[in-house]
């Protein structure tokens, strides 16, 4: 009888003990704000490993890239021979004074990774999706969160982007990027094919951590320092992206874009005016004209 009573008492005690509460999920990283990277012509090449092309033409003043003459390093081992020849051809055009057409100067959509040439980005986190606004030409990307790519992706200008969080990092995988007539992955004319895939990793880093990325940026790119807030010491946004396209590159390669806090939270409209000029590569577009004004 005593054994039965003891068992009942233990059972009641067990029921009275509250179950251990499940740990609350870690808060999602907050990417709100306007983030600027006013540097041209490209991202920040990594210090080692397969990375983005550098400009062979340098400024005498500081040794940084000369944006007025875009000659991509066609000897970079990431390039397959045909792609290297394309980059070399574009560089020769630039050295001769020809401004060859690209998505930016032709007012075409700018897929990743070319779109990183935009100076500013805003990221709006909305649960099941993310919207990414860029400051030039009304460029907008949409990312479906915790989703899968469709089995047969229909190519589109910005591709099919799906994302998820890995701790404090937002990971975005984009495939199905449509190649338009001026398609290229960078300012140097590096081509792309339908097999292009870009994986982006966004995270907030400390001002101290950001200095290494800023140093690589200063070494490679011309920058507009006036867009930076010199007194800001808070966390900043850094993007690490990886590009693969087996039809163009010998290996996947990576680079970073280390953004800075904007001096003022103002989103200025910046619209590209369509340009009928073909820069000597073909006949200019025949736009409608009138011998007399209609007003």
Protein Blocks (a to p, Z undefined) as FASTA:
>chain_A
ZZmmmmmmmmmmmmmpccdddddddddddfedjdddddcfbdcddfedjdddddfbdcfk
lopacfkbccddfkbmkbcfklmmmmmmmmmmmmnopacddfklnopacddfklmmpmbd
cdddehjaccdddfehhiacdddehiacdfbdcddfkopaddddehjaccdddehiacdf
kbcfbfnopacdfkbccddddddddfklmmmmmmmmmmmpccdfklpcfkbcbdcddddd
ddddfklbmbdcdddddddddfbdcdddddddddfbgghpaccddddddfbdcZZ
